[in-house]
Amino acid sequence: MLRIGLTGGIGAGKSTVSATFADCGGVIVDGDVISREVVEPGTEGLAALVDAFGDDILLPDGALNRPALAAKAFQSDEQRATLNGIVHPLVGKRRQEIIDSVPEGTVVVEDIPLLVETGMAPFFPLVVVVWADQETRVERLIKRGLPEHDARARMKAQASDEQRRAIADVLLDNSGTQDDLVEQARRLWYERVLPLAENIRTGSVVQTGPRLVAHNPGWAADAQRIINRINTAAGAKVLRADHVGSTSVAGLDAKDVIDIQVTVASLEDADQIAGALAAVGYPRRPHMDSDVPHDDDTARWGKRLHGAADPGRPANIHVRVDGWPNQRFALLFPAWLAANPDVREEYVEVKRAALTAPDYAEAKEPWFAEAYPKASAWAEATGWRP
């Protein structure tokens, strides 16, 4: 089963994307629907809301008067926190019951309006955010009958556009027509979601050709989302997780593949977190158990390597042992390149030459053999530490 997260600000068009994914075969777990279900008459959720906000939030028939609740709950951060503290746990419990009931092989789309606020984004191998600018959203909400001051108050109470962008693996722009949005969503489903689901099912990773591209400032945010997933999935066994490799060096041409180093206490710990990494979209690449040693301490160059199942964001996850030479060099290398422009330019030329070799990585190894002692000497001279 693949679970993907879907979110967007009020009025952004999330419901259109959700409906499109359902038409494509996804099982939709709608947070808005569940949040209404858990506060229906006779539920513990409604009783708790009445205790917290008063019985004037009820309609004459005993159902929840949502505008009356909103008028109270959105007055302050404290009131909103009270509302969330009652509803969120109940929604989470019901969501899990629904997910547990679907068949294996299903793509489950969890439509969660407050995905940022609940901190749940790292639990998903893919997060889709639907976006439209604030004034467009206000205009849409007014046409739906919501007073402008209520629309703006609800937007202010939600995460900002910047916060949503930070968690977005995919940002669907709903500045155009509904048909445009539907087409974006369908293309995403067939070109990325379904291949991701199949790769996770089979334990396959994305392979890319050795093509260099100009440095992309967005690589840092991509790396941070991967790191957040790894930390959430693997927990305390991760001593640190770092963006390493060429994409971590500002201004450096690189393959469009994010390299992350996960530091653990032992290779046994590396093996123990393999399943957790695979579950969030990073299956292990078998038979990749060591880096090429660049000193005489050959026994301490072992590692485990995982790759991304997501065709839209290729990545390598290098799991190495704390204090081993390869772990330290992975942290040292970007710092050395960043501090030495001449070396950085030399490395770009080495990479360009390696593009024509039968094995890109192997073709670079002679240069790395010479670079390792030079970088180590630089670290000693400058006092660099991880």
N, C-alpha and C positions, 0 to 999 in steps of 0.2 A: 504494500500500500504506500502511495505517495500522498503526503499531506502538504498542501501549499497554503500560504497565508495571503489573504486578500483584504486590502483596506483602502481607505480614502476619506477625505473630509466630507462632512455633510454637504450634499448637493454636487459632489464631484462626478457622480455617474457610476458609482460602484455597483448599483443594482443592475445596470445594463451589462456590465462585465460578468457579474455573477450569473445572470440569465443566459448569457452566451456560453459560458463554461458548462452550464447545465445542459444546454442543447448539444454540446460537443461530447457529452457523456460523463461529465463530472458529477459527483455527489456533493451537493452544497449543504454545508452546515452554517446556517445564517445566524449570526450573533444577534441581530435585531429581532428575528422571529423568536429565538430562544429567550431573549430578555423579556419579551412580552409574555411568553408562556410561563415563566417562573414567577410572575406576579399576577396571575389570573386569580379570580375570586376563589377562596378556599385554600390558597397556597401559603406556605410558611413565608415566602418572599413578600407577599402583600401584607401579611400580618406584621412583619418586621418594619415595613415602610410606614405603616400607620402608627406603630409605636414611636418611630423616629420623627415623623413629620406631622402627625395629627390626622384625625379622621376627616378633616375637610379636604383631603386629597382623594376622597371617594365620591363617585357618582351616586345618585339616589338608589341605583340597583346594586350597589356594593362593588362595582368594578372600579378600577383605577382611573382617576381623572388625570391624564398625563399632562395636560397644560398646567393644571394646578400644582402637580408635583414639580414640574420643570420650573415654575415661578419661584418655588422655594429652594429647590436643589441647586439652581444655578446662581443663587445670590452671592455665594462665597465659596472659596476653596474648601473650607471646613464642611459646609453642607454637601458639596459635591463628593467629598471624600466619604461622607457618611453614606450617601446613595451608592457609591461604587463598592463600599465595603459590604453592603447588603447584597447587591445584585451580582457582582462579579463572581463570587464563589459558587453561587447557585447556577449561573450560566456555565461556568467551567465544568461543574459536575454533570449537567445535562448534555453539554457538548461531548464529553467523553463517553457517555452512555450511547450516544448516536454513533460515534466513530467506532466503538467496539462492536456495533451491530452490522457494519457493512462488510461485504465479502473481500477476501484478499484480491489484490490486483486492481483495486479501485483507486482512482484519483479523487481524493477528498479535498474540496476547496473550503477552507474555513474563512468565512466572511466575518471579519472582526473589525467593527468600526474603531475600537480603541486599542488597536494592535500595538501602537507605540506606547500608550499609557500603561498597558498591562505588562510590558516588557516581554512579550511572548515571541517577538520576531525571531530570535536566534533558534527557536525550536523547529523552525521550518526550513527545509532545504531550498525553498524558493519563496520569496515574498513579492507580491505584485501590488503596486500602489497606483490608484487611479487619481489623476491630478487635473484640476482646473483652477484658474486664478480666482481669488476671493470674490471679486465683483461679479464675475460670471456665476459663481455659486449662489451669491445673494440674490441675483436676479432670478435664478431658477427657483429658489425657495419661495420668493414672493409670489411667483406664478402658481406655486402649489398651495398658496393660501397662508403661508407663515408670515406673520408681521416682521418687518425689517429688523426691528430691535431684537426680536427673539432669534432671528437668523444669525445676527452678528454676535449675540451673546453665546449662542451654542458653538459658533466657530471659535470664539475666544477661549472657550472652555476646553476645546480639543487641542491636540498636538499641532504644532506649527508646520507649515510646508517644509521647512528645513529639516525638522525632525523626521518627517515621513520620507523625505528624499534619502536620509541617512540609512534607513532600513530597507530601501527599495532595491531589490535585484532587477526589477523591471518597473519602469515608470510609464504608464499608459496616459498619454496626453489627450484629455477630453475637451480641448479648446474648439474642436470642429463639430461636425454633425454626429448624431447618434450612429449613423451608418459607418462613419469613419472609425468610431470607437469599437463597434462590433467587428469590423474587419481586422483591426489591431489585435483584438482579443482572440479571434479565431486563428490568426496567423501564429500568435504566441502559443496557443494550445498545441497546434500540430507541429510546429517547428522546434519548440523548446520543452513544453510540459510533458508531452507523451514520450519523447526521447529520454528525458530525465527519468521518468518513471521506469522505462525499460532498462536503462543503465543501472538504476538502483536495484531493480529486481534481479538482474544478471550479474551484478558486481562489476560492471564495466566502467572504464574511465575514458574521458575524452582525450583523443590524441590530436595534436596539431602539427602542422608542418613548420620547419625552421624559417620563418619569415620575420624580419625585423620591422618594427614600426616605430614612429616617433613617440617619445614619452607622453603618456596620457595622465594628466593630473587626477583623473578619476580612479586610477589604480589604487591609490591609498585608501579610498572609501571602500572599494571592492575588498581589499585585504582586511579591513577592519570588520566587515560583515562576516568574512570567513573566520577570523579570529574569535568573534563573538559566538559563532556556532560551535567552534571547537571547545571553547571554554565552558559553554553551557552543556555540551554533550559529554565531555570527558571529565569535567569537574576537577577535584583536587589533585589528580595525577598529573595534570598539566602544571608544571612549575612556571613556565612562561611560554607565550606564543608571540612570534615576531614576524613582521613582513621583512623578507630578506630577498636576495637576488637582484637582478637588474631592474625590475620594476619598482624597487624601493629607492632607487637612486634618481633624484630629480635631474631631468634633462638628458637622461641616458636612453638611447635607442635600445629596444628590447623586443623579444617575443612577447606576444600578448598572452602571457601565462603568468599568473600570480604565484610566487613562491612564498610559502609560510613555513617557518621552522617551529615545531612544537618540542619544547624541552621537557624531558621526563627524567626520573631518577635512575631508570634501568631499562634495558631492552625488554625485560619481563613486563614492566609497566606499559611499554610501547605496544606489546602484544595484547595486553588486557584492554586497552582502549580502542583496539581495531574495530570492534563491532559498533561501538558508539559513534566513531567517525563515519563508518559506512552508513549508519542510519540517518545521518544528516547530510549525506550526499558525497562522501569521500571514501570510496572503497579502497582497500589495500591493493597495491600493485605487487604481485608476487614476484619472487626471485630478484628483488631489488633490496638486498640486505646490507649493502656497504657502499660507502663512497671510496673513490680511489685514494689510498693513503699518500700523503705528501710529507711524511716523516717516518722515523723508524718505529713509532709506536703503532704498528699496524693493527694490533688487536682492538684498538679503541677508535676505529673509524666505521664501526657498524651503525646501522640505522634501519628504520622501516620507512617505506615510501607509500603514500596514498595519492590518489588523483581525484579530480572532480568528475562527477557524473553529469553535471550540468553542461550541456553543449554551449550555453551562452556565456559561461564564465570558466574557461579552463584554468586549472590550478594544480600545483604540486604541493603536497603536504609532507615535509621531511620531519620524521620523528627521531630525535637524536638525544643522547644521554648528556646530562648536565656535566660540564667540565671536560668532556672529551674534545680532542683536537678539532674534529669536524664541526662540532656544535659551536665552539668558539670562533672558528674561521668563518662560519656562515654569518655571524654577527659582525665580525671584524671587516669582512670584505666590502660591504656597502659603505662603511665609514671610511675605509681607506680610499675607495674610489671617489667618494664625495670630496675628500680633502686633497686629492691629487688629480687635477684636470688632465695632465699629460698621460697618466696611467689610464684614466677613463677613456681618452681618445684612442689609446693603444688597444684597449680591450674591445672597443667598438670595431676596430679594423680586424682584430682576431675573429670576432664573431662573424663579420661579413665574409671573411675567407672561409670560415667553417661551413657556411651555408652551402657551398658546393661539394663538400665532403660527403661520403656515404653515411657517416655517423657524426652528426653535429656535435654532440656532447663529447665524444671521443676525440674529435679533432681539436678541441680546446684544451685538452688535458696537458700537453707539453707546456703551454703558456701558464696554466695554473701551477704546474710543478715549480716554475720559476717565480711565480707571483707569491706563493705561500711564504717563503722565507723573507721576501721583501716586505710583505704586509706585516709579518710578525716583527720585523726589525722596526718598522714605522710605529707599531703599537708600543714597543719597548721604549723608543725614543720620545714619544709624545705622552706616554703614561696612559694610553687608551685602555679602558676596561669595558667589558660588556655592561 
